[in-house]
Amino acid sequence: MNLIPITIREGERVMGWKPDGSYRIIEGPKRLWFEDYVRMEKVMRYHAEPHQYLKIRYLSGEVEHRPGPCVEWENPVLIEQIDILKAKELNAHEAFVVYQKNDGKVERRVELGPLMYYPQPNEWLHEFSWHGAKPGEKDARKYPSMLQFQKLRVIPDQMYFDIENVRTTDEALITVKVMVFFELADINKMLDQTHDPIADFINALTADVVAFVAQGNFAAFKENTAALNELETYQQLVTRAKRIGYEISKVVYRGYAAAPKLQAMHDNAIEIRTKLTLEAETEAQAQNLADLRMKRDHERNQQERQEEARQTEQRLALAEREQTADIQRKTEIWKAKVEQEREEHAAKLKQEEERGRLKLEQEREEYAIQIDAENRKLQAQQDKFRIMTELGIDLTQVLVAENQVTDKLIRLEKVDTPEVHLHEAV
């Protein structure tokens, strides 16, 4: 008898089969004896991360999708298979068309991004199969079923396309190259009205271009290629796109290609026309050059005359300014001299006035002294005469005696004779 114990670690599970055919799920941590079971099987653990999901197939036929994060233990009695699958990511401006079966009916819905899509067992995605370019070939050629995808882009898009073997009225075969700008506006309308929008675009675009080219010959087509950039030229394309839920915003004409012989003839005609055009342009340029030289010579002479007149005016203006400056300088000198003389004369007058004032002041002082002396003298005489009068002295005789200054004195005294004769000997 085997008595060796079995240790089940934490986080592990073991399926133990008993002799009667039943089983038991044993979850660790645990220690048990193997003798109680016929067989021990380790149970596998499956886990899904947030961007994954578990697809569980039960033996009953049921299928369960369990979004992550989640964990499931394998149970061979109930579960046939467990798969870890990646969820489908939808970015912005992308969409899934999802079909779901409920009670025997199939319903359709549109899932718009951004989101993480976890499909359910009764759901499946629409598989798109459109016209597209083959790998390694140019994008302008489209082939059926070359675009296989589930994510539908709902942002403005564009495609290149060449409409080959288009015939003009003069039986010229050409290939017209265009680029179409479009945008999906209504997903449900597109799903209801078409299975391949690119094929519808190609057919409508071909019809519009064939109708346009068939209106004239090859030369007329080349002259009217500007109309291929106008949306009004593509009426069938615009109408069909609107009917299937698309909007055509613009069609750009990218050029054309012709058959080798026609292209050679066209290239030869272009070469001759270009040569003649170049010769005409060369002659015109020569004439224009001669005219330009004559015009430039005339303008140069006129500019020289203008420059000479300008220099003369500058010289005259300079001489006038110099003369004006000289007159102004002399005037300033004269004004300064006059001002100086005026100041000197004023100073001289002031000095003379000061001397006159001083002299007058001196004379006034001297005159005052003289008057004062005369007054004292007069006072002294008055005092003298007063004393003499008090003493009884004859003042007349005194005054006559004092004022007698002549060399001869003739004195007449009172006589009885009324007539007096006075003779002075020489």
Secondary structure, 3 states (H helix, E strand, C coil): CCCCEEEECCCCEEEEECCCCCEEEEECCEEEEHHHCCEEEECCEEEECCCEEEEEEECCCCEEEEECCEEEECCCCCEEEEEEEECEEECCCEEEEEEEEECCEEEEEEEECCEEECCCCCEEECCEEEEECCCCCCCCCCEEEEEEECCEECCCEEEEEEEEEEECCCCCEEEEEEEEEEEECCHHHHHHHCCCHHHHHHHHHHHHHHHHHCCCCHHHHHHCHHHHHCHHHCHHHHHHHHHCCEEEEEEEEEEEEECHHHHHHHHHHHHHHHHHHHHHHHHHHHHHHHHHHHHHHHHHHHHHHHHHHHHHHHHHHHHHHHHHHHHHHHHHHHHHHHHHHHHHHHHHHHHHHHHHHHHHHHHHHHHHHHHHHHHHHHHHHHHHHHHHHHHCCCHHHHHHHHCCCCCCCCCCCCCCCCCCCCCCCC
